[in-house]
Amino acid sequence: MYLQNIYKRAATFLILTTWLITLVVADEHNHVYENGEEVVVWMNTVGPLNNRQETYPYYQLPFCRGTSSVEHHHETLGEALLGMDLINSGIPIRFLEPVTKATVCQTTLNPAEIREMRYAVYHDYWYTMFVDDLPVTNPVGMNDAESIMNEKEGDNDPRFDALFLYTHRKFVIHYNGDRIIAVLLEYGDLVELSLQDQSLDIKFTYSVEWKQTTISFEDRFQRLLETDFFEHKVHWLSIFSSFMMVLFLTGLVSVILLRTIKRDYARYDREEGLADFDRDLGDDYGWKQVHGDVFRQPPRLMIMSALMGTGCQLVILAGVVILYTIMGDLYVERATILTATIFLYALTSGVAGYTSARYYARYGGKEWVRNVLLTASIWPGCVAFIGGYVNSVAIYYSSSRAIAFTIVLAMLAIWIFLCFPLTLLGAIIGRNWGSNSDFPLRVNPIPRPIPDKVWYAEPMVIILMGGLLPFGSIFIEMYFIFTSFWTYKIYYVYGFMFLVFGIMLVVSACVAVVSSYFLLNSEDHRWHWLSFMTCASTSIYVYIYSVYYFFTKTKMTGFFQTSYYFGYTALISLGMFCMLGFVGHSAASLFVRKIYQNVKID
């Protein structure tokens, strides 16, 4: 009886809790509305059209606001990092209740505020709002530059341009049943912003029109996706050409290496069967001659191991995030991809610790504590350095992109309480259970001298030339990714991205194997850093391409936007540096181990 009463009370508590949660998270959280229920219009940011990342709080301009009970809307870590501090506009919209023309608020602008509005209109400022999580963008006003000419100068002068402010918004909301499907915004009622006015009375108005549609709620984001751009024939052709290139390259590498190595084995076996006085010393050449140095500890082992661990983690992270986005359509929710990436990075920190410690211990490293600290901090340190610089610029410009100190503390807490412990755990496992030095050949105590080579066999030439092929495999896709990230297009073809990502990794592995073979065949045993840097050099070409894209494909201006663009593009390039370097070195390591374990050594 006593247990039954407990169960009844627990069930009642659960029912009440569920009912309260339903009341609290109604409307835009579950996207289901009842007739007459409030539809909140969240104002986000405002900024120049051509500088997508140069955003400022909407109410930093002297707009007025209607009355509302809920002021701020701040949900996820990703939204905070992207500067999305949504504020209730106070526009009273009720589900399925049309509004002909009603007043939102009234305000009086003084001369300083008029100049602020003129500056925003002249520099083509657009604002972003969200209605039921659907983004809506529109201009602040209209610049009628050709209407008034400066007669003295004979050309346009911004001080005399006729600049107008839009004061009316008409919301055309499409719905299906009890859900909102699309939100269109029409604007009008121009008010001139004249410098001659000492004060300007402005009344902001709105109207609402509801239209029924047959589009399902699951397909409501299809209207925002530019299929003509992302699914263009050029895109499909680039994917096909990249796929054919990787097939050709892998086939060519396989045939050349198999035939070449088979011939090398035959030559070495033939020489083993001859007496010492019958051997031609002039034929004693090739990769076999460096067998006593090929498994020697690479220089700067600790840095190499940290980069290997970070690269392994980023490869797994990138693959998982792309697949997760494909399966979950994360692009339809605000900042969901960024939030998922942060926590998946934290959860995969153990991979970095394991890979780094395993590599470090296998080559005889002893200072494993420093190795763990470097592995755990090398990538977060790069992010903090570049992000800190960009954030300082954002704070100086009073941009909404400025990250609050509380968010910085939250990121630091994630690193201290999640990333670092998992890295340490992975390092302990890798150091104790995966660090056996099972190299097929012993290392000579004295390094073998490296003979002179032709100029095109020098490591630096191989490194610079080797990065071109992986870059060529992703060149076209980079244009679509850059266009999406740095403009207002929503990137949604993550299947294409995953395919190109796989092609890039395969091409990088092939390039590393061929480059290492060429180096070893010239009797140079320094293949560790060469295999890493040959593929990692692709990031140099990516950054060079970003410079080309900035000056030829965008209209970005200003110090803030330039700093943001080149800062975070450098961060992306550093990530590719670690990823491709890890893939190249891992492939080369397997190749070197395979060919040397079948060689007979006296």
N, C-alpha and C positions, 0 to 999 in steps of 0.2 A: 504493500500500500504506500509505504514511504517512497519507494523508488518510482511508483506511478506518479505521485505528486511532483517529484523532481522532473520527470520526463514531461509532464504537462506544462510545468512552469518554463522549462527550457524551450518547448515548442512554441509557447505563447511569446516568449522573449524573441525567438527567431522570427516569428511572423511580424511582430511589431517593428523589429529592426529592419526587416526587409521592406515593410511599408514606409518607414521613415526614409530609408535610402532611396526608395522610389520617388518620394516627394522631393528630396534634396537634389537628386541627379536627373530630374525630369528635363524636358525640352531638349536642348542641344547636346546633352550628354548621351541620351539614347535616341535623339533625333525624332522623337515621336511627340506630336503636339495635339492638344485638344482645342476645340473652337474657343477663341477668345484668349488663349494662353499667350503670354508675352514671348515675342521673338526679339532677342537682344541683338543690337547692332554694336559690335565691338570695333572701336577705332584703334588702328595699330600704329602705323608710322607714316611719315611723309618725307619725301626727298626727291632729288633730281631724277628724271626719267632715265638718263643715260648712265647714271651711277647707282646701280641697284643696291650696293652695300652701304652707300652713304645715306643713312636713314636717321630721322630725328623723331622724337615723340610728336604725335599729331597735335596735341594741345600746346606744343612749344610755339606754334603760330597762334595769333590771337583769335582763335575760334571760340565761340561760346558753346555751352553744353546744356542739354536738357536735364530735367530732374530724373534721378535714378537711385535705386536703393543699393545696388551692387556697383562698386566703383572699379575694382581691378580684377583681372582674370589672368592667373599665372599658374600653369599646371605642371609642366615638365621641365627637367633640366635643359633639354634641348632648346625649348622656347626661350629660356633665360639666356642661354649662350648666344642665340640668334637675335637677341634684343627685342623679343616680342612681348612687350608689356601691354596687354590689351586693356583698354579703358572703355567703360560703358558710355556710349554717346548720348544716352538719354532720349533717343528717338523712340516714341511710344508706338511700337508696331504690335498688333495683336493678330494671331493666326486666323486667316480667312476674313478679316475685317478690313474692307477697303477704306482708304482715306483719300479724299479729293484734294485738298490743299490745306495743310495745317501748319501752325507755327511751332518750330522746335525751340527757338530762343531768339533773343534780340541782344545786340551789343552795340557799343559806340566806340569806334576806333579813333585814337588820337593820332597826331602826325607821325610819331615813331612807329606805331602799329601799322599805319598805312604804308610806310616805307618797308616794313617787314613783309607785308602781303605783296607789295609790288616786287620785292626781291624774289619771293617764292614763285610768283607767276612768270616773271621775266626769265627765270632759270628753269622753267618747265617742271615745276614740282608736281608730283602725283602723290596721292595718298592711297593707303590700303586699309580696307575694313574687312571684317568677317561677319557673315550672317549664317548661322547654323554651320559653322566651320567651312563655309564656302568663301573663298577670297574674292574680293571686288576691288578693282583699282580704277581710279578716275583722276583727271587733272584738277588742280586747285582753281585755275582760272584760264583765261584766254589772252594771248598776247597779240594784239592787232597792231603790229609794228609798222605796217605800211600805211596806216590811216593818217598818221600825223608825222610830218617831216620837219626836221630842224632846218628852217629856211636859211639861217646864217651859215651853217656849216655845209649845207647841201647834201647831207646824208642823215641816216637814222642815228639818233642819240637815245640811249636807254632812258634818260631822264625825261624825255618827251614822248616816249611810246605810250600809246593808249592801252592800258592794262585793265582787264576786267576780272571780277571775282564771280564765280558761280555761287548762287545763294539758294538754289532750289534743287532738291534731289527727288527723283521719281523712282521708287522701287517697283520693279516688275518681277513678281515672285511666282515661279512655276511650282506647283505642288501636285502630288499624287497621293490621294487618300489623306493620311495624317502626317505626311512627311514632305519636307521641302526638297525640291529637286534642283532648281536653278534660281539664281538671283541676278537680274540685270539692272543696271543703274543708268538712268537718263538724267542729264543735268541741264540747267537753264537759268533764266532770270539773272542776266548779267548786271553787275553794279560796277561802275567805273571807279578805279582807284586813282584819284587825282592828287597830285602833290599840292595843289592849290587849296585843298580842303583842310581846315583846321580841325574838323571832326567829321566823322562819317557814321551815320546811323544805318545799321544793317540788320535785316530780319531774315533769318534762315528758316526756310520752309521745307516741307516734304509732302509726298503723296505716295500712296501704296495701291498697287493693282495686283490682283490675284488671278492667275491663269492655270487652269487644269491641264495636265499633260499625262501622256501614257508611258513616259520614260520611267523605268523602275529606279528605286533608290540605289541599288547596287551599281547602276550604270550612270549615275548622275555626274561623275567626274569625267566621263568620256568627252563631254563638251569642252572641257578645259585642255584636253590633250591634242596637240597639233600633229595629227597622224600624217598629214601631207609632208611635214618636215622630217619627222623621225623615221617614217616608213617609206621614204623616197627610194626610187630605184638606185640612186647613187649609194645609199646606205647598204642596201642588199648587195650591190655589186662589190662594195669594199669588203664586206664580210666574206663573200665568196672568194675574192682574190686573196685575202689574208689566209683563208682556209687552204686554198690551193698552194699558196706559198709555203705553208708549214708542212703540207704533205710532200711537196717537192724537196724542201730542205731536209726533212727527216729522212726521206728516202735516199737523198744524195749523201748525207752524212753516214747513213748506215752502210751503203754500198762502198763508199770510199774508205771508211775506217775498217770495215770487215776485210776488204781486199788488201788494204795497206798493212794492217796489223797481221793478217795471215801471212803475207809475204815477209814481214819482219820476223815472225816466229820461225818461218822456214829458214831464213838466213841465219838466225841465231842457233837453231838446232844443227844446221849444217856446219857452222863454225865449231860447235861443241864436239862434233865427231872428228875433227881434224887434230893432228898433233900440233904442238906449239910451233914447231919450225915450218909447218905447212900453212899456217894462217897468214893472211895478208893484212898486215897492220893497218894498211890504208883503208880497209873496209870495216874497221872496228869503229863504228859510229852509231848514233841513234839513241833512242830513249832508254835502252838497256844500260847505257854507260852511266846513268845517274841513279841507278837503283839504290845506291848507298846514301843518297841525299833526298830522294823524293818524298820520304816520310819524315823529314826533319821538321822540327818545330818551326812554324812560320814566325817571322818577326812581328812584334807588337801583338802577341798572342791574346792578351786580354781584350784589346780593342776588337780584334777579329772575332773572338768568341761572343762578345756583347752584341756586335752587329749581326752575327749569325742567329743568336737568340731572338733579337728584335725582328729580324727579317722573317724568321719562321712564324713568329706570332702574327705579324702583319699579313703574311700570305694566308694563314688560316682565318684571320679576322675578315679580310677582304672577301674571301670565298664564302664564308658563312653569312656575312651581311648581304651580299648580292643574292644568294639563294633565299635568305629569309625575306628579302624585299620582293623577290619574284613570287613566293608563296603567299605572303601576307599583304601585298599591295600597300606597303608602308608609305608610299609617296602621297597617298590621299589624306594623311593626317599630318598636322603641323609638327615639324621638327622631330617626327618619330624616328627617322633614320639616324639622326644624330644622337638621340637619346639611346637607341639600341646599340649604336656603335660604341659609345662610351662604356656601357655596362658589359658588352661582349668583350671589349678590350680588357677590362678588369678581370673578367672570368678566364680569359686565355693567358693571363700573365704567367701561370705555371708552365705553359709551353715554352715561353722565353727563358725562364730559369732553368728548365730541364735541358733544353738544347744548348744553351750557353755553357752551363757547368759540365755537361757531357763532353763537349768539344774541348773545353779548357783543360779538363782533367786528362783526357785522352792524349793530349800532346805534352803532358807533364807539368801543367800549371799547378802552383802551390798556394797562391794567395787567393783562395776561393771566396773569402769574405769581400774583398775588393771587387772580385768578379761579379758577385751577386749585386752589390751596390751599383756598379756601373751598368749592369744589364737592366736593373729596375729603374734607373734614372736617365738613361741615354735618350730614349724617345720622349718621355714626359719632359725632360729638360729642353729638348728642341721645341716642343710645343709651348712650353712656358716662356722660352726666350722670344720666339717669334710672336706668339699670342700676346705676350706682355708688351712688346713694342707696339703692335697694332692697337692694343687696348689703351695704351698711353695716348696715342694719337686720337682715338675715339673719345677719350675723356677730355682732351684739349678742345675738341670740336663739339662737345656736349651731345654726342651722337647717342642714339638709342642702342647702338652696337657696343657701347661701353659695358663691360661685365661688372656686375656689382661685387663688392668685397665679400658678401655672404656666399655668392656662388663660387668665388675663388676658394673660400674655405671649404665648401662642399667638395670641390674637385680635389683639394688637398687631402680631405678626409678619405675620399675614395682611394687615393693612392696609398695613404698610410695604413688604412685598415683593411684594404682588399688587395690592391695590386702588389704591394711589397710582400705581405705574408705569402701570397700564392707564388710569387717569384722565388722566395726563399724555400718554400716547400718543393717546388719543381727542381731547384738547384740541389737540394739534399738528395732527392731521388736520382737525379742525373749523375751526381758525383759518386754515389755509393753503389748504384746498380747498372749504370750504363757507361762507365768510364774505362773499361778495359782496353788497353793499347794492343789490339789484335791486328797490328799491321803485318802483312805477309813477309816483309823484309826488315832486317835490322838497319840501323842508321850508323854510318861511319863516323868515327870521332872527329875527323878533320873534313870540312866541306871541300868538295871537288871544285877546282877553278872553273869559271864559266868562260867558254871560248867566245871569240868575237863572232858576230853574226852580221848578216846583211841588214840594211836599214828597215826593211819591211817585216823582219822577224823580231825587232826590238819590242819589249813589253808595252811601251807607251803607244806605239803604232797599232799593235794588236788590240789594245784596250779601246782606242778611239775608233777604230774601224769596226770592232765587234759590236758596239752599241747601236750601230745603224740598222741592223736587221730587226731586232726587237722593236725599235722605234718605228720602222716601216710597217710592222704588223699592226700597230695601233694608231697610225697617223690619222686616218679618216675618222675613226671613232672618237679621237680626242677633240676633233672639231665639234661634234655633236655634244659631247660632255661639257666642253668649255662654253658653248653657246647656251646650254641649259643652265649651267651654274652661274654664269655671269650676266645672263639676261633673265627674262621673265617666263621662259619656256619651262614646262614641267617635264623632266626626264622620266620616262616610264618604260623604255625598252631595255629592261635589265637582263633579258635573255640574250640580247646582242652583247651587252657588256660582259656577261659571264662567258660567252663564247670567245670574245676577243681576249678576255683575261686568260683563259686557258691557252689560246694560241700564243700569247705573249710569253707565258711560262715555258711552253714547249720550245719555242724558238730560242729563248734564252738558254735553256739547257743544251740545245744542240750547238749553239755558238760557243758556250763554255767548253764543251767537250772538244770541239775542233781546235779552239784556241790553245787549250792545254796540250793537245797532241803536238801541234806545231812547235810550241815552246819546248816541250820535253824532247822532241826529235832533234832540236838544235842544241841539245845537251845543256839546257838551262833548267834547273830544278825548282825555280821560284814560281811554281804554278798556283800556290795557294791564293795569294793576293791577285794574281793575274786573272784567275777564273772568277774571282769575286768582282773585280773592277771592270772586267770586260762587259759583263751584263749590267752592272751598276751604272756604267757610263751612259746607259740609255736615259737616265734621269737628266743628264746634261742636255741632251737633245730635246727632252720634254720642256725644260726651262727655256731653252733657246726658242722653241716653238711658241711658248707663252709670250715671249717678248714680241715675236712677229704678230701673234694674234692681237695683242694689246694695241699695236700701232696701226694695224690694217683692218681689223674686223670690229673694233669697238669705237665708241665715242666718249670713253671715260676721260674725265678731267679732274683736276684738283689733287692736292697732296694726300688727303685722306683716302680717296678711292684708289689712288696709285699705290699707296702703302699697303692697303688691304689686299689688292690684287697680287702684287709681287711678293708680299709676305706669305700669304697662304698658298700661293703657287709654289713658292720655295719649300713649304712644308710638305706639299704633295710630292714634289720631286725628291725630297729626302726620304719619304716613305717608300717611293719606288726604288730609290738607291738601296735601301736595306732589303726590300723584298726580292728584287732581281739578283742582287748580289748573293743572297742566301740560296736561291734556286740554282744559279750558275755554279757556285762553289760546291753545293751538294751533288749536282750532276757530275762535275769534274772529279770529285772525290770518289764516287762510285766507279767511274771510268778508270781512274788511275789504279785503284785497288784491284779492279778486275784484270787489267792487263799485266800487272806486276805479280799477281799471285800465280800465274802460269809460266813464269820465267824461271829457268834453271840457273841458279847462281852457285858458283864454286865456293 
